[in-house]
C-alpha cells in the first residue's frame, strides 16, 4: 500500500503518473520540466549551455578583450585598472615616439610604431595566451629591483631579419615554421630588443631614472615566469609596421615592479615634461635675479608718544642715538639684511657691509626656493 502511494506521489510531481517507469527514470516528466509546465505551474526551468556560460562569464566567441560579466568578473575584480595610473599612459606615448625614431635608425627603413592598447591582466593568463612561436625577453629594472617581460611575435622576427639582411621591399617576409630560431635570428632580435629597452629607459627618465637591462631570451613561456600566475600586470601592445612588413611587440610589467613609483604614476597633468618645464624655470630664475627690490638704510629708531608726533612743527629737532661711527642697518621691508658703515663714494652716500646676512634673511630666501 505504501509503494502505491509513493508511486502516485512521484507521478504527480513529474506531471503525470506515466512520467515514471519501472526503473525510476523521468522519461515522461522531463518535458514538463523543460517548458516550466506541471500540474501546479511552479516547476523550475533548466538553463541551457549558453545561459550557463553567460552566468559564469565565459564567452568562447570573443577574443577576451571585452569586459567580463558574471562570476568571471567577480574573480577578476581584484585587478587594478591601468586607468588609475594616468602617468603610465603618457610614459608609453613617449615610448612610441622614441621607438619610431630609433627603429628607423636601426633598420634604415620607414618604420611606424603605434600603441594598440593598454590593459590589465593576470600573469598566468598572459603566458597561456602568447601565440607561439615567439621570443620572450626577460629584462630587469635595476632601480625597481624587479623584472619585466617583452614578447616579439614571429611576424616581427622574420621581418626584422629580412630587413637587416637586405631583403627586397614589396615582398612579405618568408616564414619557416616548425624549426627553432637560429643563432643569427636570435642575435638580430636581441639587438632590436636592446634598442627598445634603451627607449623605455628614456621614456621613464623624466618620471624616475630606471635602467632596463636584458637578462635572457626564452622561447618557452614556462621558462619566462617572472611572477606568480595570479599576480596582476600591465600589458602594452605595440604595433610595428615597416611598409608591407611588421609585427607586434608586447610589453608586460607586473604591478610589483611598478610599486616603488606608484605614487608618481598616480599624478595627473598635461605636458611632455611630466609637470616640470626647465625653460620656464630658467626664465623665472632670470626674472627673479633682475627684479628691483627696495632696500632701506636705517640709522636709528625711536618710539615717541603720539601727542608729540602730532605737535611737531617746522624747525623742531629730533635727537638720534647714533654717532658718525655707528653701524647702519639695511632692511628689505621688515626683514633685516645686514649691518654696515656709512660713508661716501664719489658724489653719493654709500653703505659698506660689515656683517654677513642675518638668519632672518637666509630663512626668507630659503622660503622663496
Secondary structure, DSSP 4 states (H G I P E B T S, - for coil): -HHHHHHHHHHHHTTSGGGS-TT---TTTHHHHHTT-SSSS-PPPPP-HHHHHHHHT--TTS-S-SPP-HHHHHHGGGSPPGGG-HHHHHHHHHHHHHHHHHHHHHHTS--EEEEEEEEEEEHHHHHHHPPSSEEEEEEEETTTTEEEEEEEEHHHHHHHHHHHTTPPTTSPPP---SSPPPHHHHHHHHHHHHHHHHHHHHHHHTT----EEEEEEESSGGGG--S-TT-EEEEEEEEEEETTEEEEEEEEEEHHHHGGGHHHHT----STTTT--HHHHHHHHHHHHT-----EEE-------HHHHHT--TT-----S--TTSEEEEEETTEEEEEEEEEEETTEEEEEE-S---HHHHHHHHHH-
